[in-house]
């Protein structure tokens, strides 16, 4: 896969949500930032399954 250029994104989330992400990232042997990127990719892939109205 060709390497795409990247853009930096900053998000502010509640601490409880961060702790959940941290736990899930650890269970999948990923860093939190890597896990968040993967979750966003999965979510966008899911959304693309449905036609936009």
C-alpha distance matrix in Angstrom:
0.0 3.8 6.4 8.9 12.5 14.5 18.0 20.5 22.3 25.6 27.2 30.6 31.1 34.2 34.6 34.9 31.5 30.1 31.8 30.3 26.8 27.7 29.0 26.0 23.6 25.9 26.1 22.3 22.2 20.2 21.4 22.9 20.4 17.4 19.3 20.2 16.6 15.9 19.2 18.5 15.2 17.4 20.2 18.6 17.2 20.8 22.4 20.4 22.1 25.4 26.7 27.7 31.4
3.8 0.0 3.8 6.2 9.7 12.3 15.9 18.8 21.1 24.5 26.6 30.2 31.1 34.4 35.0 35.7 32.3 30.6 32.7 31.5 27.9 28.7 30.5 27.8 25.1 27.5 28.1 24.5 24.1 21.7 22.3 23.6 20.7 18.1 20.5 20.9 17.2 17.3 20.5 19.3 16.4 19.1 21.6 19.5 18.7 22.5 23.5 21.5 23.7 26.7 27.6 28.2 31.7
6.4 3.8 0.0 3.8 6.7 9.1 12.8 15.5 18.0 21.4 23.7 27.3 28.4 31.8 32.3 33.2 30.0 28.1 30.3 29.4 25.7 26.3 28.4 26.0 23.1 25.5 26.6 23.1 22.4 19.6 19.7 20.9 17.8 15.7 18.4 18.7 15.0 15.8 19.1 17.8 15.5 18.6 20.9 19.0 18.9 22.6 23.5 22.0 24.5 27.3 28.3 28.5 32.0
8.9 6.2 3.8 0.0 3.8 6.3 9.8 12.9 15.3 18.9 21.3 25.0 26.4 29.9 30.7 31.8 28.5 26.8 29.4 28.6 24.8 25.8 28.2 25.8 23.1 25.9 27.1 23.8 23.4 20.3 20.0 20.5 17.1 15.5 18.1 17.5 13.8 15.1 18.0 16.0 14.1 17.5 19.2 17.0 17.4 21.1 21.4 20.0 22.9 25.3 26.1 25.9 29.2
12.5 9.7 6.7 3.8 0.0 3.8 7.0 10.3 13.2 16.8 19.6 23.3 25.2 28.8 29.7 31.3 28.1 26.2 29.0 28.7 24.9 25.8 28.6 26.6 23.8 26.5 28.2 25.1 24.5 21.1 20.1 20.3 16.7 15.9 18.7 17.7 14.3 16.5 19.1 16.8 15.6 19.3 20.5 18.3 19.5 23.0 22.9 21.8 25.0 27.1 27.6 26.9 30.0
14.5 12.3 9.1 6.3 3.8 0.0 3.8 6.7 9.6 13.1 15.9 19.6 21.5 25.2 26.1 27.7 24.6 22.7 25.6 25.4 21.7 22.6 25.6 23.8 21.0 23.9 25.8 23.0 22.4 18.8 17.4 17.2 13.4 13.2 16.1 14.7 11.6 14.4 16.7 14.4 13.9 17.7 18.6 16.8 18.5 21.7 21.6 21.1 24.5 26.3 27.2 26.2 29.2
18.0 15.9 12.8 9.8 7.0 3.8 0.0 3.8 6.5 10.1 13.1 16.8 19.1 22.8 24.0 25.9 23.0 21.2 24.4 24.5 21.0 22.0 25.2 23.8 21.3 24.3 26.4 24.0 23.6 19.8 17.9 17.0 13.2 14.0 16.4 14.3 11.8 15.1 16.7 14.1 14.5 18.3 18.4 16.7 19.1 21.9 21.3 21.3 24.8 26.2 26.9 25.4 28.2
20.5 18.8 15.5 12.9 10.3 6.7 3.8 0.0 3.8 6.8 10.2 13.7 16.2 19.8 20.8 23.0 20.4 18.3 21.5 22.1 18.7 19.5 23.0 22.0 19.5 22.3 24.8 22.8 22.3 18.5 16.0 14.7 11.1 12.8 15.1 12.8 11.2 14.9 16.1 13.9 15.2 18.7 18.6 17.7 20.3 22.7 22.2 22.8 26.2 27.5 28.4 26.9 29.5
22.3 21.1 18.0 15.3 13.2 9.6 6.5 3.8 0.0 3.8 6.6 10.3 12.8 16.5 17.9 20.0 17.3 15.6 19.2 19.6 16.5 17.8 21.2 20.3 18.3 21.4 23.7 22.1 22.0 18.3 15.8 13.7 10.4 12.6 14.1 11.1 10.3 14.1 14.4 12.0 14.1 17.2 16.5 15.9 19.0 20.9 20.2 21.3 24.6 25.5 26.6 24.9 27.3
25.6 24.5 21.4 18.9 16.8 13.1 10.1 6.8 3.8 0.0 3.8 6.9 9.9 13.5 14.9 17.4 15.1 13.3 16.9 17.9 15.2 16.3 19.9 19.6 17.9 20.7 23.3 22.2 22.2 18.6 15.7 13.1 10.5 13.6 14.6 11.5 11.9 15.6 15.3 13.5 16.3 18.9 17.9 17.9 21.2 22.6 21.8 23.5 26.6 27.3 28.6 26.7 28.9
27.2 26.6 23.7 21.3 19.6 15.9 13.1 10.2 6.6 3.8 0.0 3.8 6.3 10.0 11.9 14.2 11.9 10.7 14.5 15.3 13.1 14.7 18.1 17.8 16.8 19.8 22.1 21.4 21.8 18.5 15.9 12.6 10.9 14.0 14.0 10.6 12.0 15.2 14.1 12.5 15.9 17.9 16.3 17.0 20.4 21.1 20.4 22.6 25.4 25.9 27.3 25.4 27.4
30.6 30.2 27.3 25.0 23.3 19.6 16.8 13.7 10.3 6.9 3.8 0.0 3.8 7.0 9.2 11.8 10.2 9.4 13.1 14.4 13.0 14.5 17.7 18.1 17.6 20.2 22.5 22.5 23.0 20.0 17.3 13.8 13.0 16.4 15.9 12.7 14.9 17.7 16.1 15.1 18.7 20.2 18.4 19.6 23.0 23.2 22.4 25.0 27.6 27.8 29.4 27.4 29.1
31.1 31.1 28.4 26.4 25.2 21.5 19.1 16.2 12.8 9.9 6.3 3.8 0.0 3.8 6.4 8.3 6.6 6.6 10.1 11.1 10.4 12.2 15.0 15.5 15.7 18.2 20.2 20.5 21.5 18.9 16.6 12.8 13.0 16.1 14.7 11.8 14.7 16.9 14.7 14.4 18.2 18.9 17.1 19.0 22.1 21.8 21.4 24.4 26.6 26.8 28.7 27.1 28.7
34.2 34.4 31.8 29.9 28.8 25.2 22.8 19.8 16.5 13.5 10.0 7.0 3.8 0.0 3.8 5.5 5.4 6.4 8.9 10.2 10.8 12.4 14.5 15.7 16.5 18.5 20.3 21.3 22.4 20.3 18.2 14.5 15.5 18.5 16.7 14.3 17.6 19.3 16.9 17.2 21.0 21.2 19.4 21.7 24.6 23.9 23.7 26.9 28.7 28.8 30.9 29.4 30.9
34.6 35.0 32.3 30.7 29.7 26.1 24.0 20.8 17.9 14.9 11.9 9.2 6.4 3.8 0.0 3.8 5.4 4.9 6.2 8.7 9.8 10.2 12.3 14.2 15.0 16.3 18.4 19.9 20.6 18.9 16.6 13.2 15.0 18.0 16.2 14.6 18.2 19.7 17.6 18.6 22.2 22.3 21.1 23.6 26.3 25.7 25.9 29.1 30.8 31.2 33.6 32.3 34.0
34.9 35.7 33.2 31.8 31.3 27.7 25.9 23.0 20.0 17.4 14.2 11.8 8.3 5.5 3.8 0.0 3.8 5.4 5.1 6.4 8.8 9.8 10.7 12.6 14.2 15.5 16.8 18.7 19.9 18.7 17.2 13.8 16.1 18.5 16.1 14.8 18.5 19.4 16.9 18.4 21.8 21.3 20.1 23.0 25.4 24.4 24.9 28.2 29.5 29.9 32.6 31.6 33.3
31.5 32.3 30.0 28.5 28.1 24.6 23.0 20.4 17.3 15.1 11.9 10.2 6.6 5.4 5.4 3.8 0.0 3.8 5.4 5.1 6.2 8.5 9.9 10.6 12.1 14.2 15.4 16.6 18.2 16.5 15.2 11.6 13.5 15.7 13.1 11.4 15.1 15.9 13.3 14.6 18.1 17.6 16.3 19.2 21.6 20.7 21.3 24.5 25.9 26.4 29.1 28.1 30.0
30.1 30.6 28.1 26.8 26.2 22.7 21.2 18.3 15.6 13.3 10.7 9.4 6.6 6.4 4.9 5.4 3.8 0.0 3.8 5.4 5.0 6.0 8.6 9.8 10.2 12.1 14.2 15.2 16.1 14.2 12.2 8.7 10.7 13.3 11.3 10.0 13.7 15.0 13.2 14.5 17.9 18.0 17.3 20.0 22.3 22.0 22.7 25.7 27.3 28.2 30.8 29.9 32.1
31.8 32.7 30.3 29.4 29.0 25.6 24.4 21.5 19.2 16.9 14.5 13.1 10.1 8.9 6.2 5.1 5.4 3.8 0.0 3.8 5.4 4.9 6.1 8.6 9.7 10.5 12.4 14.3 15.1 14.1 12.7 9.8 12.8 14.8 12.6 12.3 16.1 16.7 15.0 17.1 20.1 19.8 19.4 22.4 24.3 23.8 25.0 28.0 29.3 30.3 33.2 32.5 34.7
30.3 31.5 29.4 28.6 28.7 25.4 24.5 22.1 19.6 17.9 15.3 14.4 11.1 10.2 8.7 6.4 5.1 5.4 3.8 0.0 3.8 5.4 5.2 6.2 8.5 9.9 10.7 12.4 14.2 13.4 12.9 10.0 13.0 14.3 11.2 11.1 14.9 14.7 12.6 15.1 17.9 17.0 16.7 20.0 21.6 20.8 22.2 25.2 26.2 27.3 30.4 30.0 32.3
26.8 27.9 25.7 24.8 24.9 21.7 21.0 18.7 16.5 15.2 13.1 13.0 10.4 10.8 9.8 8.8 6.2 5.0 5.4 3.8 0.0 3.8 5.4 5.1 5.9 8.5 9.8 10.5 12.0 10.4 9.7 6.6 9.3 10.5 7.6 7.5 11.2 11.3 9.6 12.1 14.9 14.5 14.5 17.5 19.2 19.0 20.4 23.1 24.4 25.8 28.8 28.4 31.0
27.7 28.7 26.3 25.8 25.8 22.6 22.0 19.5 17.8 16.3 14.7 14.5 12.2 12.4 10.2 9.8 8.5 6.0 4.9 5.4 3.8 0.0 3.8 5.6 5.1 6.2 8.7 10.0 10.4 9.2 8.0 5.7 9.3 10.7 8.5 9.4 12.9 13.2 12.4 15.0 17.4 17.3 17.9 20.7 22.2 22.3 23.9 26.4 27.7 29.4 32.3 32.0 34.6
29.0 30.5 28.4 28.2 28.6 25.6 25.2 23.0 21.2 19.9 18.1 17.7 15.0 14.5 12.3 10.7 9.9 8.6 6.1 5.2 5.4 3.8 0.0 3.8 5.4 5.2 6.3 8.8 9.9 10.0 10.1 8.7 12.4 12.9 10.2 11.8 15.2 14.6 13.6 16.7 18.8 17.9 18.7 21.9 22.9 22.6 24.6 27.2 28.1 29.8 33.0 33.0 35.6
26.0 27.8 26.0 25.8 26.6 23.8 23.8 22.0 20.3 19.6 17.8 18.1 15.5 15.7 14.2 12.6 10.6 9.8 8.6 6.2 5.1 5.6 3.8 0.0 3.8 5.4 5.1 6.3 8.6 8.6 9.6 8.4 11.5 11.1 7.8 9.8 12.8 11.5 10.4 13.9 15.6 14.4 15.5 18.8 19.5 19.2 21.5 23.9 24.6 26.5 29.8 30.1 32.9
23.6 25.1 23.1 23.1 23.8 21.0 21.3 19.5 18.3 17.9 16.8 17.6 15.7 16.5 15.0 14.2 12.1 10.2 9.7 8.5 5.9 5.1 5.4 3.8 0.0 3.8 5.4 5.2 6.1 5.0 5.9 5.4 8.6 8.0 5.4 8.2 10.8 10.0 10.1 13.3 14.7 14.4 15.9 18.7 19.4 19.9 22.1 24.1 25.2 27.4 30.5 30.7 33.7
25.9 27.5 25.5 25.9 26.5 23.9 24.3 22.3 21.4 20.7 19.8 20.2 18.2 18.5 16.3 15.5 14.2 12.1 10.5 9.9 8.5 6.2 5.2 5.4 3.8 0.0 3.8 5.4 5.0 5.9 7.1 7.8 11.3 10.7 8.9 11.9 14.3 13.4 13.8 17.0 18.3 17.9 19.6 22.4 22.9 23.3 25.7 27.7 28.6 30.9 34.1 34.4 37.3
26.1 28.1 26.6 27.1 28.2 25.8 26.4 24.8 23.7 23.3 22.1 22.5 20.2 20.3 18.4 16.8 15.4 14.2 12.4 10.7 9.8 8.7 6.3 5.1 5.4 3.8 0.0 3.8 5.5 7.7 10.1 10.7 13.9 12.6 10.2 13.3 15.5 13.7 13.8 17.4 18.3 17.1 19.0 22.1 22.1 22.1 24.9 26.9 27.3 29.7 33.1 33.8 36.8
22.3 24.5 23.1 23.8 25.1 23.0 24.0 22.8 22.1 22.2 21.4 22.5 20.5 21.3 19.9 18.7 16.6 15.2 14.3 12.4 10.5 10.0 8.8 6.3 5.2 5.4 3.8 0.0 3.8 5.5 8.8 9.9 12.3 10.2 8.0 11.6 13.0 10.8 11.7 15.2 15.5 14.6 17.0 19.7 19.4 19.9 22.8 24.4 25.0 27.6 31.0 31.8 34.9
22.2 24.1 22.4 23.4 24.5 22.4 23.6 22.3 22.0 22.2 21.8 23.0 21.5 22.4 20.6 19.9 18.2 16.1 15.1 14.2 12.0 10.4 9.9 8.6 6.1 5.0 5.5 3.8 0.0 3.8 7.0 9.4 11.8 9.7 8.9 12.6 13.8 12.4 13.9 17.1 17.3 17.1 19.6 22.0 21.9 22.9 25.6 27.0 27.8 30.6 33.7 34.4 37.6
20.2 21.7 19.6 20.3 21.1 18.8 19.8 18.5 18.3 18.6 18.5 20.0 18.9 20.3 18.9 18.7 16.5 14.2 14.1 13.4 10.4 9.2 10.0 8.6 5.0 5.9 7.7 5.5 3.8 0.0 3.8 6.4 8.1 6.0 5.8 9.5 10.4 9.7 11.6 14.3 14.7 15.2 17.5 19.5 19.9 21.2 23.5 24.9 26.2 28.8 31.8 32.1 35.3
21.4 22.3 19.7 20.0 20.1 17.4 17.9 16.0 15.8 15.7 15.9 17.3 16.6 18.2 16.6 17.2 15.2 12.2 12.7 12.9 9.7 8.0 10.1 9.6 5.9 7.1 10.1 8.8 7.0 3.8 0.0 3.8 5.5 5.2 6.1 8.6 9.9 10.6 12.2 14.3 15.4 16.5 18.2 20.0 21.1 22.4 24.3 25.8 27.5 29.9 32.6 32.5 35.6
22.9 23.6 20.9 20.5 20.3 17.2 17.0 14.7 13.7 13.1 12.6 13.8 12.8 14.5 13.2 13.8 11.6 8.7 9.8 10.0 6.6 5.7 8.7 8.4 5.4 7.8 10.7 9.9 9.4 6.4 3.8 0.0 3.8 5.5 5.0 6.1 8.6 9.8 10.4 12.2 14.2 15.2 16.2 18.2 19.8 20.8 22.3 24.2 26.1 28.0 30.7 30.3 33.2
20.4 20.7 17.8 17.1 16.7 13.4 13.2 11.1 10.4 10.5 10.9 13.0 13.0 15.5 15.0 16.1 13.5 10.7 12.8 13.0 9.3 9.3 12.4 11.5 8.6 11.3 13.9 12.3 11.8 8.1 5.5 3.8 0.0 3.8 5.4 5.1 6.3 8.7 9.9 10.6 12.5 14.3 15.3 16.6 18.4 20.0 21.1 22.6 24.9 26.8 29.2 28.6 31.6
17.4 18.1 15.7 15.5 15.9 13.2 14.0 12.8 12.6 13.6 14.0 16.4 16.1 18.5 18.0 18.5 15.7 13.3 14.8 14.3 10.5 10.7 12.9 11.1 8.0 10.7 12.6 10.2 9.7 6.0 5.2 5.5 3.8 0.0 3.8 5.5 5.2 6.3 8.7 10.0 10.7 12.4 14.3 15.5 16.6 18.5 20.1 21.2 23.3 25.6 28.1 28.0 31.2
19.3 20.5 18.4 18.1 18.7 16.1 16.4 15.1 14.1 14.6 14.0 15.9 14.7 16.7 16.2 16.1 13.1 11.3 12.6 11.2 7.6 8.5 10.2 7.8 5.4 8.9 10.2 8.0 8.9 5.8 6.1 5.0 5.4 3.8 0.0 3.8 5.4 5.0 6.2 8.6 9.8 10.5 12.2 14.2 15.3 16.4 18.3 19.9 21.6 23.8 26.6 26.7 29.8
20.2 20.9 18.7 17.5 17.7 14.7 14.3 12.8 11.1 11.5 10.6 12.7 11.8 14.3 14.6 14.8 11.4 10.0 12.3 11.1 7.5 9.4 11.8 9.8 8.2 11.9 13.3 11.6 12.6 9.5 8.6 6.1 5.1 5.5 3.8 0.0 3.8 5.4 5.1 6.2 8.6 9.8 10.4 12.2 14.1 15.2 16.3 18.3 20.3 22.1 24.6 24.2 27.2
16.6 17.2 15.0 13.8 14.3 11.6 11.8 11.2 10.3 11.9 12.0 14.9 14.7 17.6 18.2 18.5 15.1 13.7 16.1 14.9 11.2 12.9 15.2 12.8 10.8 14.3 15.5 13.0 13.8 10.4 9.9 8.6 6.3 5.2 5.4 3.8 0.0 3.8 5.5 5.2 6.3 8.7 9.9 10.6 12.3 14.3 15.4 16.5 18.9 21.0 23.3 23.0 26.2
15.9 17.3 15.8 15.1 16.5 14.4 15.1 14.9 14.1 15.6 15.2 17.7 16.9 19.3 19.7 19.4 15.9 15.0 16.7 14.7 11.3 13.2 14.6 11.5 10.0 13.4 13.7 10.8 12.4 9.7 10.6 9.8 8.7 6.3 5.0 5.4 3.8 0.0 3.8 5.4 5.1 6.2 8.6 9.9 10.5 12.3 14.3 15.4 17.1 19.6 22.3 22.6 25.9
19.2 20.5 19.1 18.0 19.1 16.7 16.7 16.1 14.4 15.3 14.1 16.1 14.7 16.9 17.6 16.9 13.3 13.2 15.0 12.6 9.6 12.4 13.6 10.4 10.1 13.8 13.8 11.7 13.9 11.6 12.2 10.4 9.9 8.7 6.2 5.1 5.5 3.8 0.0 3.8 5.4 5.1 6.1 8.6 9.8 10.4 12.2 14.2 15.7 17.8 20.6 20.8 23.9
18.5 19.3 17.8 16.0 16.8 14.4 14.1 13.9 12.0 13.5 12.5 15.1 14.4 17.2 18.6 18.4 14.6 14.5 17.1 15.1 12.1 15.0 16.7 13.9 13.3 17.0 17.4 15.2 17.1 14.3 14.3 12.2 10.6 10.0 8.6 6.2 5.2 5.4 3.8 0.0 3.8 5.4 5.0 6.1 8.5 9.7 10.4 12.2 14.5 16.2 18.6 18.2 21.3
15.2 16.4 15.5 14.1 15.6 13.9 14.5 15.2 14.1 16.3 15.9 18.7 18.2 21.0 22.2 21.8 18.1 17.9 20.1 17.9 14.9 17.4 18.8 15.6 14.7 18.3 18.3 15.5 17.3 14.7 15.4 14.2 12.5 10.7 9.8 8.6 6.3 5.1 5.4 3.8 0.0 3.8 5.5 5.2 6.1 8.6 9.9 10.6 12.8 15.2 17.6 17.8 21.3
17.4 19.1 18.6 17.5 19.3 17.7 18.3 18.7 17.2 18.9 17.9 20.2 18.9 21.2 22.3 21.3 17.6 18.0 19.8 17.0 14.5 17.3 17.9 14.4 14.4 17.9 17.1 14.6 17.1 15.2 16.5 15.2 14.3 12.4 10.5 9.8 8.7 6.2 5.1 5.4 3.8 0.0 3.8 5.5 5.1 6.1 8.7 9.9 11.1 13.7 16.7 17.4 20.8
20.2 21.6 20.9 19.2 20.5 18.6 18.4 18.6 16.5 17.9 16.3 18.4 17.1 19.4 21.1 20.1 16.3 17.3 19.4 16.7 14.5 17.9 18.7 15.5 15.9 19.6 19.0 17.0 19.6 17.5 18.2 16.2 15.3 14.3 12.2 10.4 9.9 8.6 6.1 5.0 5.5 3.8 0.0 3.8 5.4 5.0 6.2 8.6 10.2 11.8 14.6 14.9 18.0
18.6 19.5 19.0 17.0 18.3 16.8 16.7 17.7 15.9 17.9 17.0 19.6 19.0 21.7 23.6 23.0 19.2 20.0 22.4 20.0 17.5 20.7 21.9 18.8 18.7 22.4 22.1 19.7 22.0 19.5 20.0 18.2 16.6 15.5 14.2 12.2 10.6 9.9 8.6 6.1 5.2 5.5 3.8 0.0 3.8 5.3 5.0 6.1 8.8 10.5 12.6 12.7 16.1
17.2 18.7 18.9 17.4 19.5 18.5 19.1 20.3 19.0 21.2 20.4 23.0 22.1 24.6 26.3 25.4 21.6 22.3 24.3 21.6 19.2 22.2 22.9 19.5 19.4 22.9 22.1 19.4 21.9 19.9 21.1 19.8 18.4 16.6 15.3 14.1 12.3 10.5 9.8 8.5 6.1 5.1 5.4 3.8 0.0 3.8 5.5 5.2 6.8 9.6 12.2 13.3 16.9
20.8 22.5 22.6 21.1 23.0 21.7 21.9 22.7 20.9 22.6 21.1 23.2 21.8 23.9 25.7 24.4 20.7 22.0 23.8 20.8 19.0 22.3 22.6 19.2 19.9 23.3 22.1 19.9 22.9 21.2 22.4 20.8 20.0 18.5 16.4 15.2 14.3 12.3 10.4 9.7 8.6 6.1 5.0 5.3 3.8 0.0 3.8 5.4 5.5 7.7 11.1 12.4 15.7
22.4 23.5 23.5 21.4 22.9 21.6 21.3 22.2 20.2 21.8 20.4 22.4 21.4 23.7 25.9 24.9 21.3 22.7 25.0 22.2 20.4 23.9 24.6 21.5 22.1 25.7 24.9 22.8 25.6 23.5 24.3 22.3 21.1 20.1 18.3 16.3 15.4 14.3 12.2 10.4 9.9 8.7 6.2 5.0 5.5 3.8 0.0 3.8 5.4 5.8 8.5 9.0 12.2
20.4 21.5 22.0 20.0 21.8 21.1 21.3 22.8 21.3 23.5 22.6 25.0 24.4 26.9 29.1 28.2 24.5 25.7 28.0 25.2 23.1 26.4 27.2 23.9 24.1 27.7 26.9 24.4 27.0 24.9 25.8 24.2 22.6 21.2 19.9 18.3 16.5 15.4 14.2 12.2 10.6 9.9 8.6 6.1 5.2 5.4 3.8 0.0 3.8 5.4 7.2 8.4 12.1
22.1 23.7 24.5 22.9 25.0 24.5 24.8 26.2 24.6 26.6 25.4 27.6 26.6 28.7 30.8 29.5 25.9 27.3 29.3 26.2 24.4 27.7 28.1 24.6 25.2 28.6 27.3 25.0 27.8 26.2 27.5 26.1 24.9 23.3 21.6 20.3 18.9 17.1 15.7 14.5 12.8 11.1 10.2 8.8 6.8 5.5 5.4 3.8 0.0 3.8 6.8 9.4 12.7
25.4 26.7 27.3 25.3 27.1 26.3 26.2 27.5 25.5 27.3 25.9 27.8 26.8 28.8 31.2 29.9 26.4 28.2 30.3 27.3 25.8 29.4 29.8 26.5 27.4 30.9 29.7 27.6 30.6 28.8 29.9 28.0 26.8 25.6 23.8 22.1 21.0 19.6 17.8 16.2 15.2 13.7 11.8 10.5 9.6 7.7 5.8 5.4 3.8 0.0 3.8 6.4 9.3
26.7 27.6 28.3 26.1 27.6 27.2 26.9 28.4 26.6 28.6 27.3 29.4 28.7 30.9 33.6 32.6 29.1 30.8 33.2 30.4 28.8 32.3 33.0 29.8 30.5 34.1 33.1 31.0 33.7 31.8 32.6 30.7 29.2 28.1 26.6 24.6 23.3 22.3 20.6 18.6 17.6 16.7 14.6 12.6 12.2 11.1 8.5 7.2 6.8 3.8 0.0 3.8 6.4
27.7 28.2 28.5 25.9 26.9 26.2 25.4 26.9 24.9 26.7 25.4 27.4 27.1 29.4 32.3 31.6 28.1 29.9 32.5 30.0 28.4 32.0 33.0 30.1 30.7 34.4 33.8 31.8 34.4 32.1 32.5 30.3 28.6 28.0 26.7 24.2 23.0 22.6 20.8 18.2 17.8 17.4 14.9 12.7 13.3 12.4 9.0 8.4 9.4 6.4 3.8 0.0 3.8
31.4 31.7 32.0 29.2 30.0 29.2 28.2 29.5 27.3 28.9 27.4 29.1 28.7 30.9 34.0 33.3 30.0 32.1 34.7 32.3 31.0 34.6 35.6 32.9 33.7 37.3 36.8 34.9 37.6 35.3 35.6 33.2 31.6 31.2 29.8 27.2 26.2 25.9 23.9 21.3 21.3 20.8 18.0 16.1 16.9 15.7 12.2 12.1 12.7 9.3 6.4 3.8 0.0
